[in-house]
Each structure stands twice: as C-alpha cells, then as structure tokens.
C-alpha cells in the first residue's frame, strides 16, 4: 500500500509539471503578441511625448494614464524580460497553481482570462492534493525518525533488547506499534525546516536580486505562505548571472518553501483547534460548577410550608434526601416536576377521577349537608373550587 501511495504521489507530481508546461505554452501563445503590440504602442507614445515642449497639465495627465495602461499590459520603464515568453509564462502558471498570485503578471486578453478560469480550477485542485500527499509523506518520515530515536533511548535504558527480540520489555514493544509523534514536535521540526529554507533562499536572493537580507526574508514568507503581495517578485530581470541555474534554484526553493509552510499551517491549525477545545472545556466546567452552585443556594434557601429550614450548610445529596414525596405544598416560586405534583396529589386525583366516572355513568353520588342544601356536590380539586364558588353565589341569592 505504501508503494502504491508513493507511486500515486510521484505520478501526480509529474502530471502537475506537464500541466504547467502545457499551460505556459498556451498562455505564451495567447498573451505574447498582445504584450508586443502594447510595447510598440508605448514606445511610440514615449517618443511623441519627448518631442512636445511645454506640455499642459491635461496632456501630462493623458500621458500618465497611457503609462498606467501600459503597466497593466506588462510594460515597464526598466529593461526587463518579456513577461509572456515561455519562461515568464511558466513562472506565471506556477504562481497560479500554487495560489501565490503575485499580480505582477496578469492576462490582458479575453481569451487568456477565460482560459485562466478553467486552468486555475483544475491546477489549484491538483496542487492542493499534491500538498496534502506531501504532508502525509513528510509526517511519515518524521514519525519514522522520531520512533527510531525513541527506540534507541529505550535500548539505552535497557527496556528494549539490543538484538530486537522481545524480552522483558514486551509491553514497551507493543506500545511502539501504534506510537505516533506529538503534534508539537512535528510543528517544531516544520518550523526549523521552513526557517532553514527561508534563510538559504534569502542568501541566494540578496546578491542576485540586489535586495537586503531582511527584504529577502520578507519575500520568502510572502511567497511561501502564498500571500503573494507582489511588491517584491523574483526572477524579473532580463539577464542574470548563471541565469538557468538561478531560475532552477528559484523554482526549487519556492516549491520546497510552499510545501513546508503549507504543512506547518496544517499542523498549527491542529494546535489551534486543540487550544479552542481546551478553552471551551474549561469554560463549560466553570459554567457547570456555577450553575450547580446557584442551584445549591436556591434550593437551600427554600422555605417549606409549616416550617422553616435551618440555616446550615446542606449538600446537594442531603437536600435531595430531605425532599420526600409526602412533603406538603411548595411555594409558587419553586419549580416542581410533574412526578412530584402527581405524588403529592394522588389521593385528590383518585377521588376526582372516581367522581367524574360516576357522573358520566349516571351513578348516584353522596351529598354532604351543605351540598344537599344548596344543590351542589362537594368535589375536590379544580371542580371543588368551581362548585364552592357556585354554592357561595347560590347562598348570596
């Protein structure tokens, strides 16, 4: 299975490279003629501008507007290489599929923009899959190295035999079968790897691009994290010393940096998720303790009819034991359950149910002296309240 996964990973890497080469060829064929036409128009306008003495403010604004249009089309004042030659187009599709998107080079034609939509949809999806598979391979390698170091430490302590056979440390050997590295160690290793790659890449960019070392580190973070501001972009000059070697090194550093930072972001997201779960767990525990404390105080201060509870500290268990089913009525301010209500009024409900059954079946009922005199039955519960009210009305009359 591991060999199949590695073969799938290598095949995907080859397909992405071929996809980028085909995309570079298509973008170069679509956008390069437009770039050349824009450059010729700009050279002509610049020549006409230099021949005009005493320009007005409106003419100057019109010229600056033309320069902005030329800049959007990829034309610069400095002598830089064409943006849409094959190498420039390959650099562009690399920033597209890696989701960096510097913005230094953008398609100007309608056909290039439409092609970019479909090209980026497939390319970005494939590259994200590649990054995920790279993360799996990287975690596997890190876990293997850390497990080997852990086993070596156990052998030094004498827990594991040096010949690899199971001896007295059988439980330790069994525990190593499912052993996995801590996410914090993986995060630390990825941080160190990303820092080493950034420092090495900055050492290359500083003398070749003419940036300061801090600007080179800044570019590395912006590029590797796929933020891609576009204020600093590598490999834009028309000539470099050892140009082929530099462009290859630039490609390798960006690829390795993006893979490491992407993996680091995934591991950091796991740590953030664990931290959020820990905070929510602590808050839930505090809320539960607070609610239990409020319930304890509210139930401890309840005054029962006919007696007053003593002001002593009572636990929740003791408080529950003291509340039997034969307790009297509770105050209206305290919530009671239906079970407690039925238990305390089961005698009255039984009598009321019997009286309702006799009334429905037409059986004679026993009348008290007051009810015979007034013509109303006694009853209990809600019916008793209604009958007593009717009796009072009858007496008043």
C-alpha positions as CSV (number, residue, x, y, z in Angstrom):
1,X,0.0,0.0,0.0
2,X,2.9,2.3,0.8
3,X,4.4,1.7,-2.6
4,X,1.1,2.4,-4.3
5,X,0.8,5.7,-2.4
6,X,4.3,6.7,-3.3
7,X,3.6,5.9,-7.0
8,X,0.4,7.9,-6.9
9,X,2.3,10.8,-5.3
10,X,5.1,10.7,-8.0
11,X,2.6,10.4,-10.8
12,X,0.7,13.4,-9.5
13,X,3.9,15.4,-9.4
14,X,4.7,14.5,-13.0
15,X,1.2,15.4,-14.2
16,X,1.4,18.8,-12.5
17,X,4.7,19.6,-14.1
18,X,3.3,18.6,-17.5
19,X,0.2,20.6,-16.8
20,X,2.3,23.6,-16.0
21,X,4.4,23.2,-19.2
22,X,1.2,23.0,-21.4
23,X,-0.3,26.0,-19.6
24,X,2.8,28.0,-20.1
25,X,2.8,27.3,-23.8
26,X,-0.9,28.2,-24.1
27,X,-0.5,31.5,-22.1
28,X,2.6,32.4,-24.1
29,X,0.8,31.9,-27.4
30,X,-2.2,33.9,-26.3
31,X,-0.6,36.8,-24.4
32,X,2.8,37.4,-26.0
33,X,1.5,39.0,-29.2
34,X,-0.6,41.4,-27.2
35,X,2.4,42.3,-25.0
36,X,4.5,43.0,-28.0
37,X,1.8,45.3,-29.5
38,X,1.4,47.1,-26.2
39,X,5.2,47.6,-26.0
40,X,5.3,49.1,-29.6
41,X,2.5,51.5,-28.8
42,X,4.2,52.6,-25.6
43,X,7.5,53.2,-27.4
44,X,5.7,55.3,-30.0
45,X,3.8,57.4,-27.3
46,X,7.0,57.9,-25.4
47,X,8.8,59.1,-28.5
48,X,6.0,61.6,-29.2
49,X,6.0,62.8,-25.6
50,X,9.7,63.7,-25.7
51,X,9.2,65.8,-28.8
52,X,6.5,68.0,-27.2
53,X,7.8,71.1,-25.4
54,X,5.7,73.0,-22.9
55,X,3.2,70.3,-22.1
56,X,-0.1,71.3,-20.5
57,X,-1.4,69.7,-17.4
58,X,-4.1,67.9,-19.3
59,X,-1.6,66.4,-21.7
60,X,0.6,65.3,-18.9
61,X,-2.4,63.5,-17.2
62,X,-3.2,61.8,-20.5
63,X,0.4,60.6,-20.8
64,X,0.4,59.2,-17.3
65,X,-2.9,57.4,-18.0
66,X,-1.3,55.8,-21.0
67,X,1.6,54.7,-18.8
68,X,-0.8,53.1,-16.4
69,X,-2.5,51.2,-19.2
70,X,1.0,50.1,-20.5
71,X,1.9,49.0,-17.0
72,X,-1.2,46.8,-16.7
73,X,-0.3,45.2,-20.0
74,X,3.1,44.3,-18.6
75,X,5.3,47.2,-20.0
76,X,7.8,48.7,-17.6
77,X,10.3,51.6,-18.0
78,X,13.2,49.4,-16.9
79,X,14.7,46.9,-19.3
80,X,13.1,43.7,-18.1
81,X,12.5,40.5,-19.9
82,X,9.1,39.9,-21.6
83,X,6.6,38.6,-19.2
84,X,4.9,36.3,-21.6
85,X,7.8,34.4,-23.1
86,X,7.9,30.7,-22.2
87,X,9.9,31.1,-19.0
88,X,7.8,34.0,-17.9
89,X,4.6,32.2,-18.6
90,X,5.9,29.1,-16.8
91,X,6.6,31.3,-13.8
92,X,3.1,32.7,-14.0
93,X,1.3,29.4,-14.1
94,X,3.5,28.3,-11.1
95,X,2.1,31.2,-9.1
96,X,-1.4,30.3,-10.3
97,X,-1.5,26.6,-9.4
98,X,0.3,27.3,-6.1
99,X,-2.2,30.0,-5.3
100,X,0.5,32.6,-4.7
101,X,-0.7,35.0,-7.3
102,X,1.9,37.8,-7.1
103,X,-0.2,40.0,-9.5
104,X,3.0,41.1,-11.3
105,X,1.8,39.3,-14.5
106,X,-1.9,39.0,-15.4
107,X,-3.6,38.1,-18.6
108,X,-4.8,41.1,-20.7
109,X,-6.8,39.3,-23.4
110,X,-10.3,37.9,-23.1
111,X,-9.1,34.5,-24.2
112,X,-6.4,34.5,-21.6
113,X,-8.8,35.4,-18.8
114,X,-11.3,32.7,-19.8
115,X,-8.6,30.1,-20.1
116,X,-7.2,31.1,-16.7
117,X,-10.5,30.4,-15.0
118,X,-10.7,26.7,-16.2
119,X,-6.9,26.3,-15.9
120,X,-6.7,27.5,-12.4
121,X,-9.7,25.5,-11.3
122,X,-8.0,22.2,-12.2
123,X,-4.5,23.3,-11.4
124,X,-5.2,24.6,-7.9
125,X,-7.2,21.5,-7.0
126,X,-4.4,19.2,-8.2
127,X,-1.7,21.2,-6.4
128,X,-3.7,21.2,-3.1
129,X,-3.9,17.4,-3.4
130,X,-0.2,17.3,-4.0
131,X,0.5,19.4,-0.9
132,X,-1.7,17.1,1.2
133,X,0.1,14.0,-0.1
134,X,3.4,15.7,0.5
135,X,2.3,16.4,4.1
136,X,1.5,12.7,4.6
137,X,4.9,11.7,3.3
138,X,6.6,14.3,5.5
139,X,4.7,13.2,8.6
140,X,5.6,9.6,7.8
141,X,9.3,10.4,7.5
142,X,9.2,12.5,10.7
143,X,7.4,9.8,12.6
144,X,9.8,7.1,11.4
145,X,12.8,9.2,12.5
146,X,11.3,10.1,15.9
147,X,10.3,6.5,16.5
148,X,13.8,5.3,15.8
149,X,15.2,7.8,18.2
150,X,12.6,6.8,20.8
151,X,13.6,3.1,20.4
152,X,17.2,4.0,20.7
153,X,16.6,5.8,24.0
154,X,14.6,2.7,25.3
155,X,17.6,0.4,24.4
156,X,20.0,2.7,26.2
157,X,17.8,2.5,29.3
158,X,17.7,-1.3,29.0
159,X,13.9,-1.5,28.4
160,X,14.3,-3.0,24.9
161,X,16.9,-5.7,24.0
162,X,19.6,-4.7,21.6
163,X,19.0,-7.7,19.3
164,X,15.5,-6.5,18.6
165,X,13.9,-9.7,20.2
166,X,11.1,-9.3,22.7
167,X,12.2,-9.8,26.2
168,X,11.3,-8.1,29.4
169,X,10.1,-5.0,27.6
170,X,7.3,-6.8,25.7
171,X,4.8,-4.1,26.8
172,X,7.0,-1.4,25.6
173,X,7.4,-3.1,22.2
174,X,3.7,-3.5,21.9
175,X,3.2,0.2,22.7
176,X,5.6,1.2,20.0
177,X,3.4,-0.5,17.4
178,X,0.9,2.3,17.5
179,X,3.3,5.0,18.6
180,X,2.9,8.4,16.9
181,X,4.9,11.6,17.4
182,X,3.5,14.6,19.3
183,X,2.0,17.3,17.2
184,X,4.2,19.8,19.0
185,X,7.4,18.1,17.9
186,X,6.2,17.9,14.4
187,X,5.4,21.7,14.5
188,X,8.8,22.4,15.9
189,X,10.5,20.4,13.1
190,X,8.5,22.1,10.4
191,X,9.3,25.5,11.8
192,X,13.0,24.7,11.8
193,X,12.8,23.3,8.3
194,X,10.9,26.4,7.0
195,X,13.4,28.7,8.7
196,X,16.4,26.9,7.1
197,X,14.8,27.0,3.6
198,X,14.0,30.7,4.0
199,X,17.5,31.6,5.2
200,X,19.1,29.6,2.3
201,X,16.8,31.2,-0.2
202,X,17.4,34.7,1.2
203,X,21.2,34.1,0.9
204,X,20.6,33.4,-2.8
205,X,18.2,36.3,-3.5
206,X,20.2,39.0,-1.7
207,X,23.2,39.2,-4.1
208,X,21.3,38.2,-7.3
209,X,18.2,40.4,-6.9
210,X,20.0,43.2,-5.1
211,X,17.6,43.1,-2.1
212,X,18.6,43.4,1.5
213,X,18.6,40.2,3.6
214,X,15.6,41.3,5.5
215,X,13.7,42.1,2.3
216,X,14.7,38.6,1.0
217,X,13.3,37.0,4.2
218,X,10.1,39.1,3.8
219,X,9.8,37.9,0.2
220,X,10.3,34.3,1.3
221,X,7.5,34.4,3.8
222,X,5.1,36.2,1.5
223,X,5.8,33.8,-1.3
224,X,6.0,30.6,0.7
225,X,2.8,31.4,2.6
226,X,1.0,32.0,-0.7
227,X,0.1,35.5,0.4
228,X,1.7,37.0,-2.7
229,X,1.6,40.8,-2.3
230,X,3.6,41.3,-5.5
231,X,5.7,44.2,-4.2
232,X,8.8,42.0,-4.4
233,X,9.0,39.4,-7.1
234,X,12.0,37.2,-8.0
235,X,13.3,36.4,-11.5
236,X,12.0,39.5,-13.3
237,X,15.2,40.9,-14.8
238,X,16.1,40.2,-18.3
239,X,19.6,39.0,-17.5
240,X,21.2,37.2,-14.5
241,X,24.5,35.7,-13.8
242,X,24.1,31.9,-14.2
243,X,20.5,32.6,-15.3
244,X,19.5,29.0,-15.9
245,X,20.9,27.8,-12.5
246,X,19.3,30.7,-10.7
247,X,15.8,30.1,-12.2
248,X,16.0,26.4,-11.3
249,X,17.1,27.3,-7.8
250,X,14.3,29.8,-7.5
251,X,11.7,27.2,-8.6
252,X,13.1,24.6,-6.2
253,X,13.2,27.0,-3.2
254,X,9.6,28.2,-3.8
255,X,8.3,24.7,-4.2
256,X,10.0,23.4,-1.0
257,X,9.1,26.5,0.9
258,X,5.4,26.4,-0.1
259,X,5.2,22.7,0.8
260,X,6.8,23.2,4.2
261,X,4.8,26.3,5.1
262,X,1.6,24.6,3.9
263,X,2.4,21.6,6.1
264,X,3.2,23.9,9.0
265,X,-0.1,25.8,8.6
266,X,-2.0,22.5,8.8
267,X,-0.2,21.4,12.0
268,X,-0.7,24.9,13.6
269,X,-4.4,24.7,12.7
270,X,-4.5,21.4,14.7
271,X,-2.8,23.0,17.7
272,X,-5.3,26.0,17.5
273,X,-8.2,23.5,17.3
274,X,-6.9,21.7,20.4
275,X,-6.5,25.0,22.2
276,X,-10.0,26.1,21.4
277,X,-11.4,22.8,22.6
278,X,-9.4,23.1,25.8
279,X,-10.8,26.6,26.4
280,X,-14.3,25.5,25.7
281,X,-13.9,22.6,28.1
282,X,-12.7,24.9,30.8
283,X,-15.5,27.4,30.3
284,X,-18.0,24.5,30.3
285,X,-16.7,23.2,33.6
286,X,-16.8,26.6,35.2
287,X,-20.3,27.2,33.9
288,X,-21.4,23.8,35.2
289,X,-19.9,24.5,38.6
290,X,-21.5,27.9,38.7
291,X,-24.9,26.5,37.8
292,X,-24.6,23.8,40.4
293,X,-23.6,26.4,43.0
294,X,-26.6,28.6,42.1
295,X,-29.0,25.6,42.3
296,X,-27.5,24.6,45.6
297,X,-28.0,28.1,47.1
298,X,-31.5,28.4,45.6
299,X,-32.7,25.1,46.9
300,X,-31.0,25.5,50.3
301,X,-33.0,28.7,51.0
302,X,-36.4,27.3,50.1
303,X,-38.9,27.7,52.9
304,X,-41.4,24.8,53.2
305,X,-45.0,25.5,54.4
306,X,-45.4,25.0,58.1
307,X,-41.7,25.0,58.9
308,X,-38.5,26.9,58.2
309,X,-35.4,25.1,57.1
310,X,-32.4,25.6,59.4
311,X,-29.7,27.8,58.1
312,X,-26.9,25.2,57.8
313,X,-24.8,24.1,55.0
314,X,-26.5,21.3,53.2
315,X,-25.1,19.3,50.4
316,X,-27.0,18.5,47.2
317,X,-27.3,14.9,48.2
318,X,-28.7,15.8,51.6
319,X,-31.0,18.3,50.1
320,X,-32.4,15.7,47.8
321,X,-32.9,13.1,50.6
322,X,-34.9,15.6,52.7
323,X,-37.4,16.2,49.9
324,X,-39.8,13.2,50.2
325,X,-42.9,12.5,48.3
326,X,-45.0,13.2,51.4
327,X,-43.8,16.8,51.7
328,X,-46.5,19.4,51.7
329,X,-47.2,22.1,49.1
330,X,-44.2,24.2,47.8
331,X,-44.1,27.8,47.3
332,X,-45.1,29.0,43.8
333,X,-41.6,30.4,43.2
334,X,-40.0,27.0,43.2
335,X,-40.2,24.8,40.1
336,X,-41.7,21.3,40.7
337,X,-41.8,18.4,38.3
338,X,-44.9,16.6,37.2
339,X,-43.8,13.5,39.1
340,X,-43.7,15.4,42.4
341,X,-47.1,17.0,41.6
342,X,-48.8,13.7,41.0
343,X,-47.2,12.1,44.0
344,X,-48.4,14.9,46.4
345,X,-51.9,15.0,44.9
346,X,-52.5,11.3,44.1
347,X,-55.4,11.0,46.7
348,X,-57.2,14.0,45.4
349,X,-56.8,12.9,41.8
350,X,-58.1,9.5,42.6
351,X,-61.3,10.9,44.3
352,X,-61.8,13.3,41.4
353,X,-61.4,10.6,38.8
354,X,-64.0,8.4,40.7
355,X,-66.5,11.3,40.9
356,X,-66.1,12.1,37.1
357,X,-66.6,8.4,36.3
358,X,-69.8,8.2,38.5
359,X,-71.2,11.4,36.9
360,X,-70.6,10.1,33.4
361,X,-72.3,6.7,34.1
362,X,-75.2,8.3,36.0
363,X,-74.4,6.7,39.4
364,X,-75.8,8.4,42.5
365,X,-73.4,10.4,44.5
366,X,-73.3,11.0,48.2
367,X,-74.2,14.6,49.1
368,X,-73.0,16.4,52.2
369,X,-75.4,18.5,54.2
370,X,-74.2,21.8,52.7
371,X,-74.4,20.4,49.2
372,X,-77.9,18.9,49.7
373,X,-79.0,22.2,51.0
374,X,-77.5,24.2,48.2
375,X,-78.0,21.7,45.4
376,X,-74.3,21.3,44.5
377,X,-71.8,18.5,45.0
378,X,-68.7,18.9,47.0
379,X,-65.9,17.6,44.7
380,X,-62.2,18.1,45.0
381,X,-59.5,19.9,43.1
382,X,-60.5,22.3,40.3
383,X,-64.1,21.0,40.3
384,X,-64.3,21.7,44.1
385,X,-63.2,25.3,43.6
386,X,-65.9,25.8,40.9
387,X,-68.6,24.1,43.0
388,X,-67.8,26.1,46.1
389,X,-67.9,29.3,44.1
390,X,-71.3,28.4,42.7
391,X,-72.5,27.5,46.2
392,X,-71.5,30.9,47.5
393,X,-73.4,32.5,44.7
394,X,-76.5,30.5,45.4
395,X,-76.3,31.4,49.1
396,X,-75.9,35.0,48.3
397,X,-79.1,34.9,46.2
